[in-house]
C-alpha cells in the first residue's frame, strides 16, 4: 500500500516561529556573570592549553541556570570543527523552557549550516519539529540552543533531567551533508537519580520485559490526538507494530509502525481527524479505539511478541479538519 506522507505535530517540543537564538536574546534583564555560571565541575581544574583557549570565548550566564548542571561535553571534534555542550539554562517567556547551550567553533575553510536532528531527554526522544538551523561561516564561532519545554516534560513525569542525548547534521554551501555526529550522551549532576519516564494518565497496553507501551487521548484547542508512548528495554533496535488498530468500527489496514533505539523511548501523536481514520469509519468521528502492540528485533515477518488488545473510549468532541494530521501511519510491509 502506498505510504501516506503526513506532516508532523510536535509532541515534546513546541518551537516558536523565530529561531532559538533570537528567542534567547529577547530578554536582557536577567543577571549574568559568575553567580549563574552553570558548569558541573570536578575537583580538578583543566589546565588551559592552546586548544582550550578558544573555548573560553563562550560566555556563561546569558540566562539563569537550570536546576541541573553539566560538564563541558564534546559532541563533535573533527576537521577543525568542534561542538561542545556547555550548560543548561532556564528561559521563561510565553512558555517555560530549558535550553541546552552548545558552543560551535568552525575553524575550517568552509561554511556550515548546523541542525540538531535528534535529542533524547532521560532516554525519551524529544520531538524536534522546528529545530534551529544555524549558519556558521568559516573561521567563526556561534552558540546553538536546543529547547526543552517544561510542560511537555511533565507529561512524561520527567521532573529531573539526568541525561540529554544529541545528534547533529551539518550541510555545506552546496546543501550536501558535510558531516553527521554520533548520538552523544550528556550527563547532568542528577545522572542515575531519575525515575523511569512514563505517559502520565496513559493506559498501559503492552507490558512485557522488553516493550512497554501506553496510549492516551490528548485534547488541544485545535485538534484531538491519540498519543502513543513506547519504551524499548532491549539491547537491539526494535520495530513496533500495531497488529490491531480499530477506530470505532473501522479497521485500518495501514497500521502504526515505528522504530525505537535500544533502551530508548518515543512518543507519537495521531490526529483523530486524520482522513484515513475517518474514511475507515464511514466518515464518522470514532467514539472508541481498539489497539494492540507487537514488536520484532530482527528483519522478519514474524512478531517476537504481541500484547492483548486494549480498548479506549473517545469522549472528546470532533475538532475542525486541519491541514496537519500528526504522525504518519506506516506503509504495509511484505
PEGIRA-V713137 format. One record per residue. N is the residue number from 1. RES is the residue in one letter. SS is DSSP state (a for helix, b for strand, c for the rest). PSI is psi as a letter, one per 20 degrees, with the letter a starting at -180 (none if undefined). Layout:
N&RES&SS&PSI  N&RES&SS&PSI
This chain:
1&X&c&p  2&X&c&p  3&X&c&p  4&X&c&o  5&X&c&p  6&X&c&q  7&X&c&r  8&X&c&p  9&X&c&p  10&X&c&q  11&X&c&g  12&X&c&i  13&X&c&o  14&X&c&n  15&X&c&q  16&X&c&r  17&X&c&h  18&X&c&r  19&X&c&r  20&X&a&h  21&X&a&g  22&X&a&h  23&X&a&g  24&X&a&i  25&X&c&j  26&X&c&i  27&X&c&o  28&X&c&j  29&X&c&i  30&X&c&q  31&X&c&r  32&X&c&r  33&X&c&a  34&X&a&h  35&X&a&h  36&X&a&j  37&X&c&p  38&X&c&m  39&X&b&p  40&X&c&n  41&X&c&q  42&X&c&r  43&X&c&h  44&X&c&p  45&X&c&p  46&X&c&p  47&X&c&p  48&X&c&p  49&X&c&r  50&X&a&h  51&X&a&h  52&X&a&i  53&X&a&g  54&X&a&h  55&X&a&h  56&X&a&i  57&X&a&h  58&X&c&p  59&X&c&o  60&X&c&q  61&X&c&j  62&X&c&h  63&X&c&r  64&X&c&q  65&X&b&q  66&X&c&r  67&X&c&i  68&X&c&q  69&X&c&q  70&X&b&q  71&X&c&q  72&X&c&p  73&X&b&p  74&X&b&p  75&X&b&h  76&X&b&p  77&X&b&n  78&X&b&q  79&X&c&l  80&X&c&k  81&X&b&p  82&X&b&p  83&X&b&p  84&X&b&p  85&X&b&p  86&X&b&g  87&X&b&r  88&X&b&p  89&X&b&r  90&X&b&p  91&X&b&p  92&X&b&n  93&X&c&c  94&X&c&h  95&X&c&r  96&X&b&p  97&X&b&q  98&X&b&q  99&X&b&p  100&X&b&o  101&X&b&p  102&X&b&q  103&X&b&p  104&X&b&p  105&X&b&o  106&X&b&n  107&X&c&j  108&X&c&a  109&X&c&j  110&X&c&q  111&X&c&q  112&X&b&q  113&X&b&o  114&X&b&p  115&X&b&p  116&X&b&o  117&X&b&h  118&X&b&q  119&X&b&p  120&X&b&p  121&X&b&o  122&X&c&l  123&X&c&j  124&X&b&p  125&X&b&p  126&X&b&p  127&X&c&o  128&X&c&n  129&X&c&h  130&X&c&m  131&X&c&q  132&X&c&p  133&X&b&o  134&X&b&p  135&X&b&p  136&X&b&o  137&X&c&r  138&X&c&q  139&X&c&l  140&X&b&r  141&X&b&p  142&X&b&q  143&X&b&p  144&X&b&p  145&X&b&p  146&X&b&p  147&X&b&q  148&X&b&o  149&X&b&p  150&X&a&g  151&X&a&h  152&X&a&h  153&X&a&g  154&X&a&h  155&X&c&i  156&X&c&j  157&X&c&k  158&X&c&o  159&X&c&h  160&X&c&p  161&X&c&p  162&X&c&h  163&X&b&q  164&X&b&p  165&X&b&p  166&X&b&q  167&X&b&p  168&X&b&q  169&X&b&q  170&X&b&p  171&X&b&q  172&X&c&a  173&X&c&h  174&X&c&j  175&X&c&k  176&X&c&q  177&X&b&o  178&X&b&g  179&X&b&q  180&X&b&p  181&X&c&r  182&X&c&r  183&X&c&o  184&X&b&p  185&X&b&p  186&X&b&o  187&X&b&q  188&X&b&r  189&X&c&i  190&X&c&j  191&X&c&p  192&X&c&i  193&X&c&j  194&X&c&q  195&X&c&q  196&X&c&p  197&X&c&q  198&X&c&r  199&X&c&o  200&X&c&p  201&X&c&j  202&X&c&q  203&X&b&p  204&X&b&p  205&X&b&g  206&X&b&p  207&X&b&m  208&X&c&r  209&X&c&h  210&X&c&h  211&X&b&p  212&X&b&p  213&X&b&p  214&X&b&r  215&X&b&r  216&X&b&q  217&X&b&p  218&X&b&p  219&X&b&p  220&X&c&r  221&X&c&h  222&X&c&h  223&X&c&r  224&X&b&p  225&X&b&q  226&X&b&o  227&X&b&p  228&X&b&p  229&X&b&p  230&X&b&p  231&X&b&p  232&X&b&o  233&X&c&j  234&X&c&r  235&X&c&j  236&X&c&r  237&X&c&p  238&X&b&p  239&X&b&p  240&X&b&p  241&X&b&q  242&X&c&n  243&X&c&h  244&X&c&p  245&X&b&n  246&X&b&p  247&X&b&o  248&X&c&d  249&X&c&j  250&X&b&o  251&X&b&p  252&X&c&o  253&X&c&h  254&X&c&o  255&X&c&a  256&X&c&p  257&X&b&p  258&X&b&r  259&X&b&q  260&X&b&p  261&X&c&r  262&X&c&p  263&X&c&k  264&X&c&r  265&X&b&r  266&X&b&q  267&X&b&q  268&X&b&q  269&X&b&p  270&X&b&o  271&X&b&p  272&X&c&i  273&X&c&j  274&X&c&p  275&X&a&h  276&X&a&g  277&X&a&g  278&X&a&g  279&X&a&h  280&X&a&h  281&X&c&k  282&X&c&k  283&X&c&k  284&X&c&p  285&X&c&p  286&X&c&p  287&X&c&j  288&X&b&r  289&X&b&p  290&X&b&p  291&X&b&q  292&X&c&r  293&X&c&p  294&X&b&r  295&X&b&q  296&X&b&q  297&X&c&i  298&X&c&r  299&X&c&m  300&X&c&r  301&X&c&i  302&X&c&q  303&X&c&q  304&X&c&h  305&X&b&q  306&X&b&p  307&X&c&r  308&X&c&r  309&X&c&p  310&X&b&q  311&X&b&p  312&X&b&p  313&X&b&p  314&X&c&o  315&X&c&i  316&X&c&q  317&X&c&q  318&X&c&p  319&X&c&r  320&X&c&q  321&X&c&p  322&X&c&r  323&X&c&i  324&X&c&p  325&X&c&j  326&X&b&a  327&X&c&q  328&X&c&q  329&X&c&q  330&X&c&q  331&X&c&r  332&X&c&q  333&X&c&q  334&X&c&none
